[in-house]
């Protein structure tokens, strides 16, 4: 679902990214638009990758899949160019991180398939409207992400740990955050855990595997969601070449966040 005025604004944002005007995090940016994680991988591995995402849909909800060699994702917006419309990319070679890039046009191959995965950033508008304080947005960070000791469901050759994002909220807001986020299953839905990080095998909140440190303040509760990096960590085990978004630098689409919300059933 798109809207003409919003679409033009989304296109302008992507154009600013292409021009290098915006090269930072996208959290808190382009309010109203769906943001997506991006993975570009060889076609021969797409079946296992998509099967893994389906088996772990809460962490890796697929929003769109491109055709091999196609740099666009028509279902997510007009004039999308997957090679240059993100503020940053990470390039992996042989499954290992190799380099950060602002543009991957010179790395494009005719067999690459683009996969867009739902991003938690797309819930921020609804939480703001519900009066929830988003401290990570105030600080201009994406927040911490952790590998857990919980194993994701394997599919084909793909296997690995569940990766979670954590954000702290005021105790008075926790019920609202649960209720609002549950309406957005295509961008991770409700939190999978709250409180004690040791339950997930997280031993030190000061040492996230990705992102930045953001500790709960007195009167706050830590909430945890499945994260699309679960799929990236599993993809690394294949020891192949692939490309992803750089952390916190997402693809801004022409979809409205509200179009992903599931309406509550009437009694």
Secondary structure in CASP SS format (residue, H / E / C, confidence):
PFRMAT SS
TARGET T0000
AUTHOR 0000-0000-0000
METHOD secondary structure of the structure
MODEL  1
X C 1.00
X C 1.00
X C 1.00
X H 1.00
X H 1.00
X H 1.00
X H 1.00
X H 1.00
X H 1.00
X H 1.00
X H 1.00
X H 1.00
X H 1.00
X H 1.00
X H 1.00
X H 1.00
X H 1.00
X H 1.00
X C 1.00
X C 1.00
X C 1.00
X C 1.00
X C 1.00
X C 1.00
X C 1.00
X C 1.00
X C 1.00
X C 1.00
X C 1.00
X C 1.00
X C 1.00
X C 1.00
X E 1.00
X E 1.00
X E 1.00
X E 1.00
X E 1.00
X E 1.00
X E 1.00
X E 1.00
X E 1.00
X E 1.00
X H 1.00
X H 1.00
X H 1.00
X H 1.00
X H 1.00
X H 1.00
X H 1.00
X H 1.00
X H 1.00
X H 1.00
X H 1.00
X H 1.00
X H 1.00
X C 1.00
X C 1.00
X C 1.00
X C 1.00
X C 1.00
X C 1.00
X E 1.00
X E 1.00
X E 1.00
X E 1.00
X C 1.00
X C 1.00
X C 1.00
X C 1.00
X C 1.00
X C 1.00
X C 1.00
X C 1.00
X H 1.00
X H 1.00
X H 1.00
X C 1.00
X C 1.00
X C 1.00
X C 1.00
X C 1.00
X C 1.00
X C 1.00
X C 1.00
X C 1.00
X C 1.00
X C 1.00
X C 1.00
X E 1.00
X E 1.00
X E 1.00
X E 1.00
X E 1.00
X C 1.00
X C 1.00
X E 1.00
X E 1.00
X E 1.00
X E 1.00
X E 1.00
X E 1.00
X C 1.00
X C 1.00
X C 1.00
X H 1.00
X H 1.00
X H 1.00
X C 1.00
X C 1.00
X C 1.00
X C 1.00
X E 1.00
X E 1.00
X E 1.00
X E 1.00
X E 1.00
X E 1.00
X E 1.00
X C 1.00
X H 1.00
X H 1.00
X H 1.00
X H 1.00
X H 1.00
X H 1.00
X H 1.00
X H 1.00
X H 1.00
X H 1.00
X C 1.00
X C 1.00
X C 1.00
X C 1.00
X C 1.00
X H 1.00
X H 1.00
X H 1.00
X H 1.00
X H 1.00
X C 1.00
X C 1.00
X C 1.00
X C 1.00
X E 1.00
X E 1.00
X E 1.00
X E 1.00
X E 1.00
X E 1.00
X E 1.00
X E 1.00
X C 1.00
X C 1.00
X C 1.00
X E 1.00
X C 1.00
X C 1.00
X E 1.00
X C 1.00
X C 1.00
X E 1.00
X E 1.00
X E 1.00
X E 1.00
X E 1.00
X E 1.00
X E 1.00
X E 1.00
X E 1.00
X E 1.00
X H 1.00
X H 1.00
X H 1.00
X H 1.00
X H 1.00
X H 1.00
X H 1.00
X H 1.00
X H 1.00
X H 1.00
X H 1.00
X H 1.00
X C 1.00
X C 1.00
X H 1.00
X H 1.00
X H 1.00
X C 1.00
X C 1.00
X C 1.00
X C 1.00
X C 1.00
X E 1.00
X E 1.00
X C 1.00
X C 1.00
X H 1.00
X H 1.00
X H 1.00
X H 1.00
X C 1.00
X C 1.00
X C 1.00
X C 1.00
X C 1.00
X C 1.00
X C 1.00
X C 1.00
X C 1.00
X E 1.00
X E 1.00
X C 1.00
X C 1.00
X C 1.00
X C 1.00
X C 1.00
X C 1.00
X C 1.00
X C 1.00
X E 1.00
X E 1.00
X E 1.00
X E 1.00
X E 1.00
X E 1.00
X E 1.00
X C 1.00
X C 1.00
X H 1.00
X H 1.00
X H 1.00
X H 1.00
X H 1.00
X H 1.00
X H 1.00
X H 1.00
X C 1.00
X C 1.00
X C 1.00
X C 1.00
X C 1.00
X E 1.00
X E 1.00
X E 1.00
X E 1.00
X C 1.00
X C 1.00
X C 1.00
X C 1.00
X C 1.00
X E 1.00
X E 1.00
X E 1.00
X E 1.00
X E 1.00
X E 1.00
X H 1.00
X H 1.00
X H 1.00
X H 1.00
X C 1.00
X C 1.00
X C 1.00
X C 1.00
X C 1.00
X C 1.00
X C 1.00
END
